[in-house]
Amino acid sequence: MSYDAGNAFARILRGELPSKKVYEDAHVFAFSDIRPQAPVHILVIPKGAYVSLDDFTEKASDAEQAALMRAIGKVARDAGLPKSGYRVLSNIGDHGHQEVPHLHFHVVGGRPMGRMLQKAD
């Protein structure tokens, strides 16, 4: 999957689409998901043009990588999620059902999340 500069998250970063900002620094932007799957559902994205975690860890600077991990923890703490627990999820590629070709992490919580995957038979 190649990076498409017209994807929804790139457009949000350029201010072409609205978003409800939760957090921002030099390398990261976080905002509320428009179709939340839990009481708390925040998307955390790098500001750089990265398609996937593989792309990001290969090409992003150490500063970008550290900022992304710190931002994920910060938005979870600011939302009060560590007390009861939460999930961090990134869908990557076709088999991972990635819908937007811009690396993003879902921080979800505020209720029991259930099993992540079905048990194999």
MMTF fields as JSON, N, C-alpha, C and O atoms, coordinates in Angstrom:
{
  "mmtfVersion": "1.0.0",
  "mmtfProducer": "UNKNOWN",
  "numBonds": 483,
  "numAtoms": 484,
  "numGroups": 121,
  "numChains": 1,
  "numModels": 1,
  "chainsPerModel": [1],
  "groupsPerChain": [121],
  "chainIdList": ["A"],
  "bondAtomList": [4, 2, 8, 6, 12, 10, 16, 14, 20, 18, 24, 22, 28, 26, 32, 30, 36, 34, 40, 38, 44, 42, 48, 46, 52, 50, 56, 54, 60, 58, 64, 62, 68, 66, 72, 70, 76, 74, 80, 78, 84, 82, 88, 86, 92, 90, 96, 94, 100, 98, 104, 102, 108, 106, 112, 110, 116, 114, 120, 118, 124, 122, 128, 126, 132, 130, 136, 134, 140, 138, 144, 142, 148, 146, 152, 150, 156, 154, 160, 158, 164, 162, 168, 166, 172, 170, 176, 174, 180, 178, 184, 182, 188, 186, 192, 190, 196, 194, 200, 198, 204, 202, 208, 206, 212, 210, 216, 214, 220, 218, 224, 222, 228, 226, 232, 230, 236, 234, 240, 238, 244, 242, 248, 246, 252, 250, 256, 254, 260, 258, 264, 262, 268, 266, 272, 270, 276, 274, 280, 278, 284, 282, 288, 286, 292, 290, 296, 294, 300, 298, 304, 302, 308, 306, 312, 310, 316, 314, 320, 318, 324, 322, 328, 326, 332, 330, 336, 334, 340, 338, 344, 342, 348, 346, 352, 350, 356, 354, 360, 358, 364, 362, 368, 366, 372, 370, 376, 374, 380, 378, 384, 382, 388, 386, 392, 390, 396, 394, 400, 398, 404, 402, 408, 406, 412, 410, 416, 414, 420, 418, 424, 422, 428, 426, 432, 430, 436, 434, 440, 438, 444, 442, 448, 446, 452, 450, 456, 454, 460, 458, 464, 462, 468, 466, 472, 470, 476, 474, 480, 478],
  "bondOrderList": [1, 1, 1, 1, 1, 1, 1, 1, 1, 1, 1, 1, 1, 1, 1, 1, 1, 1, 1, 1, 1, 1, 1, 1, 1, 1, 1, 1, 1, 1, 1, 1, 1, 1, 1, 1, 1, 1, 1, 1, 1, 1, 1, 1, 1, 1, 1, 1, 1, 1, 1, 1, 1, 1, 1, 1, 1, 1, 1, 1, 1, 1, 1, 1, 1, 1, 1, 1, 1, 1, 1, 1, 1, 1, 1, 1, 1, 1, 1, 1, 1, 1, 1, 1, 1, 1, 1, 1, 1, 1, 1, 1, 1, 1, 1, 1, 1, 1, 1, 1, 1, 1, 1, 1, 1, 1, 1, 1, 1, 1, 1, 1, 1, 1, 1, 1, 1, 1, 1, 1],
  "groupList": [{"groupName": "MET", "atomNameList": ["N", "CA", "C", "O"], "elementList": ["N", "C", "C", "O"], "formalChargeList": [0, 0, 0, 0], "bondAtomList": [1, 0, 2, 1, 3, 2], "bondOrderList": [1, 1, 2], "singleLetterCode": "M", "chemCompType": "L-PEPTIDE LINKING"}, {"groupName": "SER", "atomNameList": ["N", "CA", "C", "O"], "elementList": ["N", "C", "C", "O"], "formalChargeList": [0, 0, 0, 0], "bondAtomList": [1, 0, 2, 1, 3, 2], "bondOrderList": [1, 1, 2], "singleLetterCode": "S", "chemCompType": "L-PEPTIDE LINKING"}, {"groupName": "TYR", "atomNameList": ["N", "CA", "C", "O"], "elementList": ["N", "C", "C", "O"], "formalChargeList": [0, 0, 0, 0], "bondAtomList": [1, 0, 2, 1, 3, 2], "bondOrderList": [1, 1, 2], "singleLetterCode": "Y", "chemCompType": "L-PEPTIDE LINKING"}, {"groupName": "ASP", "atomNameList": ["N", "CA", "C", "O"], "elementList": ["N", "C", "C", "O"], "formalChargeList": [0, 0, 0, 0], "bondAtomList": [1, 0, 2, 1, 3, 2], "bondOrderList": [1, 1, 2], "singleLetterCode": "D", "chemCompType": "L-PEPTIDE LINKING"}, {"groupName": "ALA", "atomNameList": ["N", "CA", "C", "O"], "elementList": ["N", "C", "C", "O"], "formalChargeList": [0, 0, 0, 0], "bondAtomList": [1, 0, 2, 1, 3, 2], "bondOrderList": [1, 1, 2], "singleLetterCode": "A", "chemCompType": "L-PEPTIDE LINKING"}, {"groupName": "GLY", "atomNameList": ["N", "CA", "C", "O"], "elementList": ["N", "C", "C", "O"], "formalChargeList": [0, 0, 0, 0], "bondAtomList": [1, 0, 2, 1, 3, 2], "bondOrderList": [1, 1, 2], "singleLetterCode": "G", "chemCompType": "PEPTIDE LINKING"}, {"groupName": "ASN", "atomNameList": ["N", "CA", "C", "O"], "elementList": ["N", "C", "C", "O"], "formalChargeList": [0, 0, 0, 0], "bondAtomList": [1, 0, 2, 1, 3, 2], "bondOrderList": [1, 1, 2], "singleLetterCode": "N", "chemCompType": "L-PEPTIDE LINKING"}, {"groupName": "PHE", "atomNameList": ["N", "CA", "C", "O"], "elementList": ["N", "C", "C", "O"], "formalChargeList": [0, 0, 0, 0], "bondAtomList": [1, 0, 2, 1, 3, 2], "bondOrderList": [1, 1, 2], "singleLetterCode": "F", "chemCompType": "L-PEPTIDE LINKING"}, {"groupName": "ARG", "atomNameList": ["N", "CA", "C", "O"], "elementList": ["N", "C", "C", "O"], "formalChargeList": [0, 0, 0, 0], "bondAtomList": [1, 0, 2, 1, 3, 2], "bondOrderList": [1, 1, 2], "singleLetterCode": "R", "chemCompType": "L-PEPTIDE LINKING"}, {"groupName": "ILE", "atomNameList": ["N", "CA", "C", "O"], "elementList": ["N", "C", "C", "O"], "formalChargeList": [0, 0, 0, 0], "bondAtomList": [1, 0, 2, 1, 3, 2], "bondOrderList": [1, 1, 2], "singleLetterCode": "I", "chemCompType": "L-PEPTIDE LINKING"}, {"groupName": "LEU", "atomNameList": ["N", "CA", "C", "O"], "elementList": ["N", "C", "C", "O"], "formalChargeList": [0, 0, 0, 0], "bondAtomList": [1, 0, 2, 1, 3, 2], "bondOrderList": [1, 1, 2], "singleLetterCode": "L", "chemCompType": "L-PEPTIDE LINKING"}, {"groupName": "GLU", "atomNameList": ["N", "CA", "C", "O"], "elementList": ["N", "C", "C", "O"], "formalChargeList": [0, 0, 0, 0], "bondAtomList": [1, 0, 2, 1, 3, 2], "bondOrderList": [1, 1, 2], "singleLetterCode": "E", "chemCompType": "L-PEPTIDE LINKING"}, {"groupName": "PRO", "atomNameList": ["N", "CA", "C", "O"], "elementList": ["N", "C", "C", "O"], "formalChargeList": [0, 0, 0, 0], "bondAtomList": [1, 0, 2, 1, 3, 2], "bondOrderList": [1, 1, 2], "singleLetterCode": "P", "chemCompType": "L-PEPTIDE LINKING"}, {"groupName": "LYS", "atomNameList": ["N", "CA", "C", "O"], "elementList": ["N", "C", "C", "O"], "formalChargeList": [0, 0, 0, 0], "bondAtomList": [1, 0, 2, 1, 3, 2], "bondOrderList": [1, 1, 2], "singleLetterCode": "K", "chemCompType": "L-PEPTIDE LINKING"}, {"groupName": "VAL", "atomNameList": ["N", "CA", "C", "O"], "elementList": ["N", "C", "C", "O"], "formalChargeList": [0, 0, 0, 0], "bondAtomList": [1, 0, 2, 1, 3, 2], "bondOrderList": [1, 1, 2], "singleLetterCode": "V", "chemCompType": "L-PEPTIDE LINKING"}, {"groupName": "HIS", "atomNameList": ["N", "CA", "C", "O"], "elementList": ["N", "C", "C", "O"], "formalChargeList": [0, 0, 0, 0], "bondAtomList": [1, 0, 2, 1, 3, 2], "bondOrderList": [1, 1, 2], "singleLetterCode": "H", "chemCompType": "L-PEPTIDE LINKING"}, {"groupName": "GLN", "atomNameList": ["N", "CA", "C", "O"], "elementList": ["N", "C", "C", "O"], "formalChargeList": [0, 0, 0, 0], "bondAtomList": [1, 0, 2, 1, 3, 2], "bondOrderList": [1, 1, 2], "singleLetterCode": "Q", "chemCompType": "L-PEPTIDE LINKING"}, {"groupName": "THR", "atomNameList": ["N", "CA", "C", "O"], "elementList": ["N", "C", "C", "O"], "formalChargeList": [0, 0, 0, 0], "bondAtomList": [1, 0, 2, 1, 3, 2], "bondOrderList": [1, 1, 2], "singleLetterCode": "T", "chemCompType": "L-PEPTIDE LINKING"}],
  "groupTypeList": [0, 1, 2, 3, 4, 5, 6, 4, 7, 4, 8, 9, 10, 8, 5, 11, 10, 12, 1, 13, 13, 14, 2, 11, 3, 4, 15, 14, 7, 4, 7, 1, 3, 9, 8, 12, 16, 4, 12, 14, 15, 9, 10, 14, 9, 12, 13, 5, 4, 2, 14, 1, 10, 3, 3, 7, 17, 11, 13, 4, 1, 3, 4, 11, 16, 4, 4, 10, 0, 8, 4, 9, 5, 13, 14, 4, 8, 3, 4, 5, 10, 12, 13, 1, 5, 2, 8, 14, 10, 1, 6, 9, 5, 3, 15, 5, 15, 16, 11, 14, 12, 15, 10, 15, 7, 15, 14, 14, 5, 5, 8, 12, 0, 5, 8, 0, 10, 16, 13, 4, 3],
  "groupIdList": [1, 2, 3, 4, 5, 6, 7, 8, 9, 10, 11, 12, 13, 14, 15, 16, 17, 18, 19, 20, 21, 22, 23, 24, 25, 26, 27, 28, 29, 30, 31, 32, 33, 34, 35, 36, 37, 38, 39, 40, 41, 42, 43, 44, 45, 46, 47, 48, 49, 50, 51, 52, 53, 54, 55, 56, 57, 58, 59, 60, 61, 62, 63, 64, 65, 66, 67, 68, 69, 70, 71, 72, 73, 74, 75, 76, 77, 78, 79, 80, 81, 82, 83, 84, 85, 86, 87, 88, 89, 90, 91, 92, 93, 94, 95, 96, 97, 98, 99, 100, 101, 102, 103, 104, 105, 106, 107, 108, 109, 110, 111, 112, 113, 114, 115, 116, 117, 118, 119, 120, 121],
  "secStructList": [7, 7, 7, 7, 6, 6, 1, 2, 2, 2, 2, 2, 2, 6, 6, 1, 1, 7, 7, 7, 3, 3, 3, 3, 7, 1, 1, 3, 3, 3, 3, 3, 7, 1, 1, 7, 1, 1, 1, 3, 3, 3, 3, 3, 3, 3, 1, 1, 7, 7, 7, 1, 2, 2, 2, 2, 2, 2, 2, 1, 7, 2, 2, 2, 2, 2, 2, 2, 2, 2, 2, 2, 2, 2, 2, 2, 2, 2, 6, 6, 7, 6, 6, 6, 7, 3, 3, 3, 3, 7, 7, 7, 6, 6, 6, 6, 6, 7, 7, 1, 1, 1, 7, 7, 3, 3, 3, 3, 3, 1, 1, 7, 7, 7, 7, 1, 1, 7, 7, 7, 7],
  "xCoordList": [0.856, 0.0, 0.905, 1.767, 0.718, 1.527, 0.777, -0.446, 1.534, 0.937, 0.146, 0.634, -1.058, -1.933, -2.107, -2.762, -1.524, -1.579, -2.999, -3.232, -3.943, -5.331, -6.157, -7.373, -5.499, -6.267, -6.856, -6.394, -7.867, -8.602, -7.697, -7.874, -6.734, -5.888, -4.908, -4.612, -4.401, -3.544, -4.342, -3.825, -5.59, -6.454, -6.761, -6.85, -6.924, -7.119, -5.869, -5.966, -4.701, -3.449, -3.281, -2.723, -3.752, -3.657, -4.783, -4.798, -5.72, -6.841, -7.964, -8.842, -7.956, -8.994, -10.257, -11.343, -10.114, -11.254, -11.252, -10.187, -12.432, -12.486, -12.145, -12.287, -11.698, -11.458, -11.563, -11.434, -11.796, -11.843, -10.492, -10.279, -9.591, -8.23, -8.211, -8.883, -7.42, -7.225, -5.81, -5.589, -4.852, -3.446, -2.685, -3.017, -1.645, -0.785, 0.578, 0.703, 1.617, 2.97, 3.642, 2.959, 4.949, 5.653, 5.542, 5.625, 5.355, 5.377, 4.07, 3.916, 3.127, 1.943, 0.685, 0.709, -0.414, -1.731, -2.684, -2.656, -3.514, -4.508, -5.871, -5.999, -6.887, -8.234, -9.268, -8.98, -10.468, -11.564, -12.027, -12.153, -12.28, -12.789, -14.215, -14.999, -14.56, -15.916, -16.945, -18.147, -16.482, -17.38, -16.851, -16.336, -16.977, -16.373, -16.946, -18.149, -16.054, -16.436, -16.468, -16.743, -16.184, -16.174, -16.396, -16.297, -16.696, -16.883, -15.683, -15.858, -14.479, -13.282, -12.707, -12.406, -12.552, -11.966, -11.199, -11.779, -9.89, -9.013, -8.06, -7.521, -7.861, -6.897, -5.625, -5.678, -4.493, -3.194, -2.406, -2.192, -1.968, -1.284, 0.02, 0.117, 1.024, 2.213, 1.883, 1.026, 2.553, 2.335, 3.036, 2.692, 4.004, 4.696, 3.868, 2.897, 4.255, 3.536, 3.987, 4.819, 3.425, 3.758, 2.498, 1.449, 2.608, 1.452, 1.195, 0.048, 2.264, 2.114, 3.193, 4.105, 3.085, 4.099, 5.442, 6.487, 5.416, 6.636, 7.304, 8.506, 6.528, 7.016, 7.578, 8.659, 6.837, 7.219, 8.514, 9.415, 8.615, 9.807, 11.035, 12.16, 10.84, 11.964, 12.439, 13.64, 11.509, 11.849, 11.793, 12.475, 11.007, 10.833, 12.072, 12.803, 12.287, 13.41, 13.142, 12.006, 14.193, 14.035, 13.098, 12.288, 13.203, 12.344, 10.875, 10.011, 10.587, 9.198, 8.667, 7.53, 9.499, 9.062, 8.806, 7.803, 9.698, 9.508, 8.273, 7.509, 8.076, 6.928, 5.612, 4.658, 5.553, 4.318, 3.982, 2.837, 4.964, 4.712, 4.329, 3.419, 5.014, 4.681, 3.278, 2.551, 2.9, 1.569, 0.475, -0.557, 0.692, -0.302, -0.516, -1.655, 0.566, 0.448, -0.214, -1.031, 0.136, -0.428, -1.928, -2.68, -2.374, -3.814, -4.592, -5.705, -4.02, -4.684, -4.761, -5.81, -3.655, -3.664, -4.64, -5.424, -4.598, -5.475, -6.951, -7.808, -7.245, -8.631, -9.01, -10.146, -8.058, -8.335, -8.396, -8.982, -7.808, -7.933, -7.044, -7.454, -5.858, -5.009, -5.638, -5.314, -6.527, -7.152, -7.922, -7.799, -8.705, -9.543, -9.011, -9.439, -8.097, -7.536, -8.082, -9.14, -7.339, -7.716, -6.992, -6.177, -7.289, -6.672, -6.05, -6.608, -4.879, -4.223, -4.152, -3.637, -4.664, -4.783, -4.385, -4.733, -3.658, -3.349, -3.636, -3.047, -4.533, -4.844, -3.879, -3.758, -3.196, -2.178, -2.398, -2.486, -2.486, -2.604, -3.967, -4.879, -4.078, -5.358, -5.84, -7.006, -4.964, -5.374, -5.688, -6.477, -5.076, -5.361, -6.555, -6.931, -7.159, -8.336, -8.064, -8.88, -6.899, -6.572, -7.431, -7.432, -8.162, -9.062, -8.457, -8.774, -7.591, -6.965, -5.467, -4.836, -4.883, -3.466, -2.527, -1.64, -2.735, -1.865, -1.776, -2.799, -0.549, -0.389, -1.221, -1.172, -1.976, -2.753, -2.985, -3.065, -3.087, -3.361, -4.686, -4.946, -5.521, -6.784, -6.508, -5.981, -6.854, -6.804, -8.258, -8.986, -8.676, -10.085, -10.24, -9.427, -11.286, -11.561, -12.819, -13.633, -12.962, -14.154, -15.223, -16.28, -14.948, -15.836, -15.0, -13.918, -15.487, -14.763, -14.692, -15.7, -13.506, -13.296, -13.529, -13.652, -13.593, -13.794, -12.528, -11.481, -12.643, -11.499, -11.103, -11.946, -9.818, -9.339, -9.565, -9.974, -9.308, -9.491, -10.273, -10.233, -10.972, -11.663, -10.632, -9.576, -10.929, -10.047, -10.037, -11.067, -8.877, -8.778, -9.386, -9.243, -10.051, -10.648, -9.607, -9.926],
  "yCoordList": [-1.17, 0.0, 1.238, 1.375, 2.107, 3.32, 4.475, 4.451, 5.466, 6.603, 7.456, 7.789, 7.801, 8.654, 9.963, 9.997, 11.038, 12.342, 12.904, 13.899, 12.281, 12.716, 11.947, 12.125, 11.074, 10.297, 11.21, 12.335, 10.723, 11.535, 12.097, 13.245, 11.313, 11.797, 12.858, 13.799, 12.722, 13.766, 15.058, 16.149, 14.927, 16.102, 16.741, 17.965, 15.928, 16.466, 17.229, 18.329, 16.651, 17.321, 18.654, 19.593, 18.75, 20.009, 20.978, 22.099, 20.573, 21.436, 21.458, 22.318, 20.531, 20.481, 19.767, 19.993, 18.917, 18.235, 18.556, 18.672, 18.699, 19.01, 17.789, 16.647, 18.057, 16.999, 17.612, 18.824, 16.759, 17.196, 16.831, 15.701, 17.807, 17.575, 17.21, 17.829, 16.187, 15.723, 16.063, 16.372, 16.003, 16.233, 16.572, 16.094, 17.417, 17.712, 18.126, 18.849, 17.654, 18.14, 18.253, 18.195, 18.411, 18.611, 17.419, 17.594, 16.213, 15.0, 14.221, 13.332, 14.545, 13.702, 14.552, 15.674, 13.997, 14.606, 13.519, 12.402, 13.826, 12.876, 13.554, 14.734, 12.777, 13.332, 12.246, 11.054, 12.676, 11.736, 11.088, 11.75, 9.782, 9.05, 9.51, 9.704, 9.687, 10.15, 9.032, 9.295, 7.781, 6.628, 5.796, 4.696, 6.325, 5.635, 4.247, 4.02, 3.325, 1.944, 1.674, 0.556, 2.709, 2.618, 4.024, 4.993, 4.156, 5.497, 6.425, 7.625, 5.872, 6.621, 5.963, 4.769, 6.729, 6.206, 7.355, 8.235, 7.318, 8.381, 7.794, 6.703, 8.522, 8.138, 8.949, 10.167, 8.274, 8.92, 8.657, 7.506, 9.747, 9.606, 10.4, 11.462, 9.881, 10.698, 11.781, 11.584, 12.908, 13.972, 13.675, 14.26, 12.783, 12.404, 11.473, 10.879, 11.349, 10.53, 9.08, 8.639, 8.336, 6.927, 6.093, 6.423, 5.011, 4.164, 3.182, 2.969, 2.579, 1.473, 1.515, 2.34, 0.63, 0.532, 0.128, 0.629, -0.776, -1.181, 0.026, 0.237, 0.81, 2.012, 2.999, 3.557, 3.201, 4.154, 3.745, 4.568, 2.49, 2.073, 2.006, 2.07, 1.88, 1.877, 3.293, 3.518, 4.257, 5.573, 6.729, 7.733, 6.618, 7.743, 7.935, 6.988, 9.164, 9.474, 8.912, 8.59, 8.803, 8.363, 9.301, 8.853, 10.598, 11.581, 11.353, 11.436, 11.066, 10.797, 9.539, 9.506, 8.503, 7.238, 7.391, 6.892, 8.072, 8.285, 9.144, 8.869, 10.173, 11.07, 10.323, 10.572, 9.416, 8.667, 7.78, 7.754, 7.062, 6.19, 7.015, 6.643, 8.113, 8.973, 9.552, 9.657, 9.927, 10.501, 9.479, 9.82, 8.233, 7.192, 7.064, 7.021, 7.005, 6.92, 8.144, 8.026, 9.324, 10.565, 10.658, 10.997, 10.363, 10.483, 9.462, 9.745, 8.285, 7.291, 7.791, 7.691, 8.328, 8.87, 10.025, 10.077, 10.956, 12.128, 11.736, 12.442, 10.612, 10.129, 9.273, 8.809, 9.061, 8.282, 6.788, 6.068, 6.305, 4.897, 3.922, 2.777, 4.307, 3.309, 2.65, 1.505, 3.349, 2.811, 1.519, 0.545, 1.509, 0.339, -0.501, -1.639, 0.047, -0.672, -0.163, 0.463, -0.445, 0.027, -0.805, -1.665, -0.547, -1.261, -0.252, 0.819, -0.609, 0.157, -0.775, -1.888, -0.327, -1.182, -0.415, 0.756, -1.073, -0.504, -1.565, -2.646, -1.258, -2.149, -1.828, -0.673, -2.849, -2.618, -3.537, -4.756, -2.948, -3.697, -4.325, -4.166, -5.041, -5.656, -6.679, -6.655, -7.57, -8.601, -7.998, -8.557, -6.868, -6.178, -5.244, -4.609, -5.153, -4.327, -2.838, -2.128, -2.38, -0.959, -0.193, -0.501, 0.807, 1.561, 2.87, 3.316, 3.494, 4.756, 4.501, 4.033, 4.797, 4.501, 5.522, 6.07, 5.761, 6.613, 5.899, 5.605, 5.62, 4.925, 5.612, 6.832, 4.823, 5.373, 4.294, 3.103, 4.754, 3.876, 4.28, 5.463, 3.291, 3.499, 3.278, 2.234, 4.235, 4.09, 4.023, 5.012, 2.839, 2.628, 2.101, 1.308, 2.548, 2.092, 2.727, 3.276, 2.64, 3.172, 2.122, 2.415, 0.894, -0.248, -1.506, -1.435, -2.669, -3.913, -4.127, -4.016, -4.431, -4.535, -5.943, -6.116, -6.945, -8.307, -8.866, -8.219, -10.065, -10.71, -9.938, -9.371, -9.929, -9.259, -10.122, -9.615, -11.404, -12.348, -13.551, -13.891, -14.183, -15.416, -16.514, -16.52, -17.424, -18.566, -19.434, -19.619, -19.956, -20.877, -22.225, -22.669, -22.855, -24.18, -25.271, -26.442],
  "zCoordList": [0.0, 0.0, 0.0, 0.868, -0.939, -0.992, -0.322, -0.186, 0.082, 0.772, -0.207, -1.287, 0.171, -0.628, 0.13, 1.171, -0.386, 0.286, 0.362, 1.048, -0.331, -0.267, 0.744, 0.813, 1.548, 2.531, 3.601, 3.793, 4.285, 5.262, 6.36, 6.766, 6.846, 7.94, 7.459, 8.195, 6.243, 5.675, 5.523, 5.763, 5.128, 4.979, 6.333, 6.432, 7.371, 8.721, 9.148, 9.693, 8.903, 9.28, 8.561, 9.129, 7.335, 6.576, 6.916, 6.409, 7.761, 8.134, 7.117, 7.189, 6.17, 5.144, 5.627, 5.093, 6.625, 7.241, 8.732, 9.339, 9.325, 10.761, 11.613, 11.178, 12.82, 13.799, 15.19, 15.365, 16.161, 17.558, 18.176, 18.615, 18.2, 18.669, 20.147, 20.972, 20.454, 21.822, 22.284, 23.454, 21.351, 21.686, 20.407, 19.322, 20.562, 19.43, 19.927, 20.915, 19.219, 19.44, 18.073, 17.05, 18.035, 16.767, 15.818, 14.603, 16.353, 15.533, 15.478, 14.641, 16.358, 16.542, 16.632, 17.137, 16.135, 16.275, 16.755, 16.238, 17.72, 18.235, 18.239, 18.568, 17.865, 17.771, 18.034, 17.928, 18.375, 18.645, 17.352, 16.322, 17.415, 16.26, 15.972, 16.901, 14.699, 14.357, 14.435, 14.45, 14.485, 14.667, 15.832, 15.631, 17.054, 18.199, 18.434, 18.306, 18.78, 19.075, 20.579, 21.013, 21.366, 22.828, 23.369, 22.615, 24.666, 25.234, 24.995, 24.783, 25.028, 24.658, 23.417, 23.427, 22.351, 21.111, 20.457, 19.821, 20.634, 20.159, 19.119, 19.304, 18.037, 17.013, 17.219, 17.392, 17.199, 17.368, 16.095, 15.715, 15.426, 14.144, 14.119, 14.735, 13.405, 13.188, 12.166, 11.305, 12.257, 11.281, 9.955, 8.928, 9.972, 8.749, 7.892, 8.361, 6.637, 5.655, 5.722, 4.929, 6.688, 6.871, 6.709, 7.262, 5.948, 5.676, 6.805, 7.199, 7.33, 8.264, 9.331, 9.273, 10.297, 11.336, 10.732, 11.147, 9.757, 9.077, 8.413, 8.57, 7.678, 7.01, 8.038, 7.852, 9.108, 10.156, 10.853, 11.014, 11.265, 12.008, 11.114, 11.609, 9.822, 8.89, 8.564, 8.42, 8.445, 7.91, 8.902, 8.701, 9.959, 10.891, 11.755, 12.044, 12.154, 13.044, 14.439, 14.785, 15.221, 16.609, 17.357, 18.17, 17.088, 17.766, 17.417, 18.29, 16.148, 15.738, 16.405, 16.877, 16.44, 17.034, 18.529, 19.041, 19.227, 20.671, 20.927, 21.852, 20.12, 20.31, 20.136, 20.873, 19.175, 18.939, 20.137, 20.588, 20.649, 21.806, 23.041, 23.781, 23.253, 24.402, 24.273, 25.261, 23.053, 22.83, 23.114, 23.693, 22.711, 22.977, 24.488, 24.954, 25.243, 26.699, 27.304, 28.217, 26.797, 27.342, 27.099, 28.013, 25.879, 25.634, 26.462, 26.906, 26.671, 27.523, 28.961, 29.599, 29.472, 30.853, 30.979, 31.926, 30.026, 30.083, 30.021, 30.553, 29.372, 29.289, 30.497, 30.596, 31.422, 32.634, 32.409, 33.217, 31.338, 30.989, 31.762, 31.951, 32.215, 32.885, 34.106, 34.424, 34.788, 35.997, 35.71, 36.453, 34.647, 34.349, 33.19, 33.0, 32.43, 31.292, 29.97, 29.909, 28.926, 27.599, 26.553, 26.887, 25.307, 24.191, 23.24, 22.999, 22.697, 21.635, 20.439, 20.542, 19.314, 18.145, 16.89, 16.735, 16.001, 14.692, 13.641, 13.665, 12.729, 11.62, 10.481, 10.071, 9.974, 8.956, 7.767, 7.918, 6.595, 5.352, 5.151, 5.962, 4.049, 3.678, 4.706, 5.097, 5.144, 6.103, 7.471, 8.232, 7.778, 9.041, 8.942, 9.927, 7.748, 7.476, 7.709, 8.297, 7.235, 7.323, 6.323, 5.132, 6.816, 5.954, 5.465, 4.362, 6.262, 5.874, 5.729, 6.677, 4.569, 4.353, 4.999, 4.344, 6.272, 7.095, 8.441, 9.058, 8.9, 10.18, 11.254, 11.409, 11.983, 13.091, 14.135, 13.835, 15.357, 16.484, 17.097, 17.317, 17.371, 18.075, 19.562, 19.946, 20.383, 21.835, 22.273, 22.199, 22.733, 23.056, 24.476, 24.951, 25.137, 26.49, 27.029, 26.287, 28.345, 28.983, 29.214, 29.771, 28.785, 29.009, 28.805, 28.222, 29.279, 28.996, 27.475, 26.777, 26.983, 25.55, 25.007, 23.794, 25.869, 25.382, 24.748, 24.736, 24.229, 23.58, 22.325, 21.631, 22.056, 20.862, 19.628, 18.583, 19.739, 18.646, 19.136, 20.319, 18.236, 18.587, 18.816, 18.183, 19.701, 19.911, 18.657, 18.009, 18.328, 17.195, 17.589, 18.728, 16.656, 16.932, 16.865, 17.068]
}
